[in-house]
Amino acid sequence: MIKDKDIIVIGIQAWDIEIGSNCKNIAAEFAKYNRVIYVNNPLSFLDFFKTKKSERIEKRKRIVFGKENGLRKVSNNLWEFNPKTVFAPTNRIKQNYLFDRLTRYNAKKLSNEILRALNLLEFKDYILFNDSSMFLGNQIKTLLNPSSFIYYIRDNLVNSPFPFWNLHGKRYEAQLIKNADVVVTNSIYYTEYACNFNPNSYMVGQGCDVSLFDFKLRKIIPAEELTLIKRPIIGYVGYLASIRLDIDLLEFLAQSRPDWSIVLVGPEDSAFTNSNLHSYDNIHFLGAKEGRKLPEYIKGFDVCINPQLLNETTKGNYPRKIDEYLAMGKPVVATKTIAMGYFKDWVFLAETREDYLSLIEQAFNESSTILENSRREYALTHSWENNVKNISQALTTVKIKNYTKC
């Protein structure tokens, strides 16, 4: 375990975002044994001049104008830092030369701000942990000159449908991976990708806080809505996004097994809202629910599913919902991907629509208390503590390898 060090954490998600973040969880875990500064990205000029009011934006404006301190202590060993600078926008620039020049300009401004904060905190001999900040990463690494540089991959951004990363992401991330002392990922697929550029690339798993889903910590009663639905119940919990989930597969299941009830819990995108799925009597859309209520729905499922599409967005992603399902001891049927190979001993993996039918039936028949407990115990090993231990071990392994080279 990394202990008694100073650590800089940079990434693409700010500390004050409302959604969950791997980077925030890892930073908080690091801070149990180290001093950590979590650096938020500065405002862009576009954000700065937006007319729409947002407290997050207004707060950063106050920091830029010197009306508020950008360095805030979050806990005993953890600081959030908002740099006192504004970025020039670059993501729509197609010319490599101009993009590179503006990126270097932004990175230098940000690095100077980070160095100012490091001096205030008296950080020395620090480790730099970068969560997917590929455009600024190389320059910041050079300018800050950390004792160790860890690059973290947990999403397939360079092949994503989001144009921000597409234009320059592939060449920038490849270079960043090459320059890292160690690359850590939460997916076998991402590790294989990183190994193309850096042999010091390791799958370190995924941290999850599954305590909310641990039925041995508190009594969980099935949601009352489910008592009105005919069993068996095949259920999914999560955002119903057509870029990730297979609408045709769900329709096939509903048609093939009209005696099954398919329950979908979560908000829908427009493709789901306008799909044929709403015309089936045995498909039940229950809408978005509060996070603390989700275990009550999973509790009432007979089998949990993750009916993913196979595409660049999904095949490498670590699905946290699998840990949530398993933490409640539920049998799970999911689409077979490279990333899902991590769960192959605990989840039924389907390659075809017909596989889904047979594996769901198999999941019904093989259910037992022993299997429920073993699934639960496995999911509980995927803690943030263990995740950071694995990151620490990867860095230690690389240092030993480099030390023993002739």
Salt bridges, closest charged atoms under 4 A:
ASP6 OD1 - ARG35 NE 2.94
ASP16 OD1 - ARG56 NE 3.19
ASP16 OD1 - ARG60 NH2 2.96
GLU29 OE1 - LYS32 NZ 3.11
ASP47 OD1 - LYS50 NZ 3.29
GLU55 OE2 - ARG62 NH2 2.78
GLU58 OE2 - LYS53 NZ 4.00
GLU58 OE2 - LYS61 NZ 3.71
GLU68 OE1 - ARG62 NE 2.81
GLU80 OE2 - LYS59 NZ 4.00
GLU80 OE1 - ARG72 NH2 2.84
ASP100 OD1 - ARG171 NH2 2.77
GLU113 OE1 - ARG116 NH2 2.65
ASP131 OD2 - ARG154 NH2 2.96
ASP155 OD2 - ARG154 NH1 2.88
ASP214 OD1 - ARG376 NE 2.77
GLU225 OE1 - LYS289 NZ 2.96
GLU268 OE1 - HIS278 NE2 2.76
GLU290 OE1 - ARG292 NE 3.04
ASP302 OD1 - ARG231 NH2 3.05
GLU312 OE2 - LYS315 NZ 3.09
ASP323 OD1 - HIS382 ND1 2.63
ASP345 OD1 - LYS344 NZ 3.74
GLU351 OE2 - LYS336 NZ 3.77
GLU361 OE2 - ARG257 NH2 2.92
GLU377 OE2 - ARG376 NH1 2.36
GLU385 OE2 - LYS389 NZ 3.62
